Amino acid sequence: MTEIIFEKNGQAVLKRAIDNATLTIGRDPASDIQLLDPEISRLHCTLEKQNGHFILKDSSRNGTFVNDHRVFQATLKTADRIQIGSWRLKLIEPLSNTQTAEETVVQCKSVKKEEGLSNMLGKSPVMQKVFEKIRKAAAGDVSVFLVGQSGTGKELAARSLHDLGARKEKPFVAVNCGAIPENLIESVLFGHEKGSFTGASDRHTGVFEEAHTGTLFLDEIGEMPLDLQTRLLRVLETQTLRRVGGKQDIKVDVRLVAATNKDLQREVAQGKFRQDLFFRLYIFPIELPPLKSRGHDIEMLTAHFLKLFAPPQKTFSVSEGAMQKIRHHEWPGNVRELKNALQRAILLAAAETIESEDLDISFLSQQVHAIGELELDEQERISIIEALRKTRGVKAHAAKHLGIARTSLASKLRRYKIDPKLV
């Protein structure tokens, strides 16, 4: 099933399966997808499915852009870059456990059936253990808690749990809690009624209702404010919710998958995360290993990404020198960092063989690697300070440099008590 991803400031905020004939996108709460942005019209555009193709129709003042060109109607391809206001949209066709062997070869020629699970790749012993846990968890319906560093594939694991479970034909909704402004997250999760606050001109359905009978993936749940954690716990315990400004309880049935890159036990001890919510979520924990502990999976993933990002009629490979550089790098950004590095390398390479000099390691990766064995929080704090210094305290530039949303950076500045003017 085709999905549409909504990104803001370079970070995925929402993912939605497209199962309707027409999908409306705009600022109006009555839209199928509501995006809060002053540059977005009340009804900005529509996405229609016609004969297996997706037709984008613009109805806005400020324009809808596909591959940097303003369009009024366009037939979309999965590689197209769609921009509306400050939001970027893209269509994806996720791998699923129902694909044929021939289709899987197109994605990664070197992958065998036993070397992957649903949309995840890995033949290392640590990943085989992860796959076994996912299979066992998918067979039941309990809440699953995914733990792992940023970039280890927690959303892919959540999608695999959904695809392999009894709810696979139902909705899968993914939300990044750390990328949503604090004043909007309650409405995003639980919805709101018309007139419940300024700008609420109509009723809005939250992601819990949208995921009803399916799976809801809450990424970066450690970033959720304490007062909202109380509401979330009540929803999980009672399986009912009340929209913001609402007077009626609404029954919801979702399988919750939560994820974090934080040590939530330490967060609980420091009073930053509710203990009762922690125990409610931590029923079936699955830890996603860092890339550096996955052995020869690095070669497999390299082959996969080279095939995935290669332009049509081109086949990319890596030189021995480049492969040595890939093997010996620590990859603190994990699979996401490897993916981004190879995507850049394909653009930089003069030929279809990627050389060592084509592999650019990001600033954040260098900082984390140099810090070594410091605790994760300290690594993050120092990286943020260095980014602010490099960008002369401009938070928007620092967030872009670090590869995170500006709202996430603002939250981390408050958490670590960092004043950009003093760094």
C-alpha angles and dihedrals in degrees: 000000000000116000132197121218122205114207130187124186090356094303127108110243102170138012123194134182112231107230101142127088090232128023119194120207125191150102094280113101088225089067118105086237116029115201116185106216128125090224092058119087123231088255102020104167145333131228115210129188111220123172092335094312129105116231118198115205121189122215100162139113098226097042142243116254129205116189089347093305122111111240136187094191129004140167105232132222124197091250094056121115111223119194127187117168108316092333125098120203131193137176120230135185104212120209112251137191089250095066119114123246089250092056091049091054089057090059097045120356094198096056119104125196094257092050097068145036121217102306096348128095129207141116098183117115092246092054093045087057090050090050090051091052091048091052091051093046092047090056089063133044104234125127113272125210117205117202126187147111120285112283098024094117105262093153091049088052090050090051090049091052089053096044093050097044136082091262095059093117091051129080122296112200123183124194130179105216092193093058097055120087112249093241091058105038095085091055092044092053103037105016128230140247126241111279095012091127140354109299095019094123094159142013115286125201115222127221093261090063092042090054093047110147089006139069129296117199115200108191122195091015089166088074092062114116116250095243091054091049087065091056092046091053091052092051091050093047098044099028087225133103139189120216118235105278091010129132100195129078114231122207115232131183113195136149105229123215114181129187140188141168090209130094096249093185088062090044088055091049090051093049093247096115130037113253094212091053091047092056091045091055100036097073100115111015120192119187118211109213123230116257094246090065095052099081115199092008085092091068091047093049091046090055090047095051093044089056093042096053101033114116116245115289092014129109118197129201135173127241120238090253091054091046090052089052090050093049095049099044114101094223098211087177088054122201093347091056092048090049093050093045092053093045089054091044092057089055093046099043116106091207138015091275113081112221128203093259091056091065108089117192113212123244092245091051091053092050095049092045092051093049091061118179100008116127117272094250092052091047090053094046093051092046091053092049091049091049091051091049092049091050094041093245097305101145096199091054092044092052091050090047091052093044095238135115119269090239090055091050091050090052092049092048089056092045095051093035092235118165109203090207092061102047 
